[in-house]
Amino acid sequence: MTIAQYAECGLFEPKKIAAILRTSSEEIAMTVGLGKDALQRRARIQSDRTQRRLRELVELLNKVEPRFGSELMAYAWLRSEPLAGFDGRTAMQLVQDGKAQQVLDYIDAVDAGVYA
């Protein structure tokens, strides 16, 4: 999936992300560690924090989607699969805590064979 499919007018658009993942904007907000209001009001959607969290989600999905074959399977992995070395926490839990970069680094390490 290309990043442009998740965006509109230069911003990540929660409704587009939710539609692609066949879920609600409220669930997307919860997945990235934001309150549901953050994805309902235009001013809050445009905020740096909200856009950063949405960008991190899209980056993660794009990084793991080729392994799983679909955005939906990548999203399911993000939400449910415990990661080795993170005390059984899922990628979603780490993203909610603002640690998306650690998840991206973990995926890169797995790709390099560090955790194989």
Contacts in CASP RR format, 6 or more apart in sequence:
PFRMAT RR
TARGET T0000
AUTHOR 0000-0000-0000
METHOD contacts of the structure
MODEL  1
MTIAQYAECGLFEPKKIAAILRTSSEEIAMTVGLGKDALQRRARIQSDRT
QRRLRELVELLNKVEPRFGSELMAYAWLRSEPLAGFDGRTAMQLVQDGKA
QQVLDYIDAVDAGVYA
1 20 0 8 1.000
1 61 0 8 1.000
1 62 0 8 1.000
1 65 0 8 1.000
1 71 0 8 1.000
3 58 0 8 1.000
3 62 0 8 1.000
5 16 0 8 1.000
5 20 0 8 1.000
6 12 0 8 1.000
6 13 0 8 1.000
6 16 0 8 1.000
6 17 0 8 1.000
6 20 0 8 1.000
6 54 0 8 1.000
6 58 0 8 1.000
7 13 0 8 1.000
7 16 0 8 1.000
8 16 0 8 1.000
11 45 0 8 1.000
11 46 0 8 1.000
11 51 0 8 1.000
12 51 0 8 1.000
12 54 0 8 1.000
12 55 0 8 1.000
12 58 0 8 1.000
13 45 0 8 1.000
14 25 0 8 1.000
14 28 0 8 1.000
14 29 0 8 1.000
14 39 0 8 1.000
14 45 0 8 1.000
14 54 0 8 1.000
15 25 0 8 1.000
17 28 0 8 1.000
17 54 0 8 1.000
17 57 0 8 1.000
17 58 0 8 1.000
18 24 0 8 1.000
18 25 0 8 1.000
18 27 0 8 1.000
18 28 0 8 1.000
20 71 0 8 1.000
21 28 0 8 1.000
21 71 0 8 1.000
21 72 0 8 1.000
21 75 0 8 1.000
22 72 0 8 1.000
23 75 0 8 1.000
25 36 0 8 1.000
25 39 0 8 1.000
25 40 0 8 1.000
26 36 0 8 1.000
26 39 0 8 1.000
28 39 0 8 1.000
28 54 0 8 1.000
28 57 0 8 1.000
29 35 0 8 1.000
29 36 0 8 1.000
29 38 0 8 1.000
29 39 0 8 1.000
30 36 0 8 1.000
30 96 0 8 1.000
31 57 0 8 1.000
31 78 0 8 1.000
31 79 0 8 1.000
31 92 0 8 1.000
31 95 0 8 1.000
31 96 0 8 1.000
32 53 0 8 1.000
32 54 0 8 1.000
32 56 0 8 1.000
32 57 0 8 1.000
32 95 0 8 1.000
32 96 0 8 1.000
33 53 0 8 1.000
33 95 0 8 1.000
33 96 0 8 1.000
33 98 0 8 1.000
34 49 0 8 1.000
34 50 0 8 1.000
34 53 0 8 1.000
37 44 0 8 1.000
38 44 0 8 1.000
38 45 0 8 1.000
38 47 0 8 1.000
38 49 0 8 1.000
38 50 0 8 1.000
39 45 0 8 1.000
39 50 0 8 1.000
44 50 0 8 1.000
45 51 0 8 1.000
53 95 0 8 1.000
53 98 0 8 1.000
53 100 0 8 1.000
56 95 0 8 1.000
56 98 0 8 1.000
56 100 0 8 1.000
56 101 0 8 1.000
57 78 0 8 1.000
57 95 0 8 1.000
57 100 0 8 1.000
59 100 0 8 1.000
59 104 0 8 1.000
60 74 0 8 1.000
60 78 0 8 1.000
60 91 0 8 1.000
60 95 0 8 1.000
60 100 0 8 1.000
60 103 0 8 1.000
60 104 0 8 1.000
60 107 0 8 1.000
61 71 0 8 1.000
61 74 0 8 1.000
61 75 0 8 1.000
61 78 0 8 1.000
63 104 0 8 1.000
63 107 0 8 1.000
64 74 0 8 1.000
64 77 0 8 1.000
64 78 0 8 1.000
64 107 0 8 1.000
65 71 0 8 1.000
65 73 0 8 1.000
65 74 0 8 1.000
67 74 0 8 1.000
68 74 0 8 1.000
68 76 0 8 1.000
68 77 0 8 1.000
77 91 0 8 1.000
78 90 0 8 1.000
78 91 0 8 1.000
78 92 0 8 1.000
78 95 0 8 1.000
79 90 0 8 1.000
79 91 0 8 1.000
79 92 0 8 1.000
80 90 0 8 1.000
80 92 0 8 1.000
81 90 0 8 1.000
81 91 0 8 1.000
82 88 0 8 1.000
82 89 0 8 1.000
82 90 0 8 1.000
83 89 0 8 1.000
83 90 0 8 1.000
83 91 0 8 1.000
83 94 0 8 1.000
83 103 0 8 1.000
83 106 0 8 1.000
84 115 0 8 1.000
86 94 0 8 1.000
86 102 0 8 1.000
86 106 0 8 1.000
91 103 0 8 1.000
94 100 0 8 1.000
94 102 0 8 1.000
94 103 0 8 1.000
95 103 0 8 1.000
106 115 0 8 1.000
109 115 0 8 1.000
110 116 0 8 1.000
END
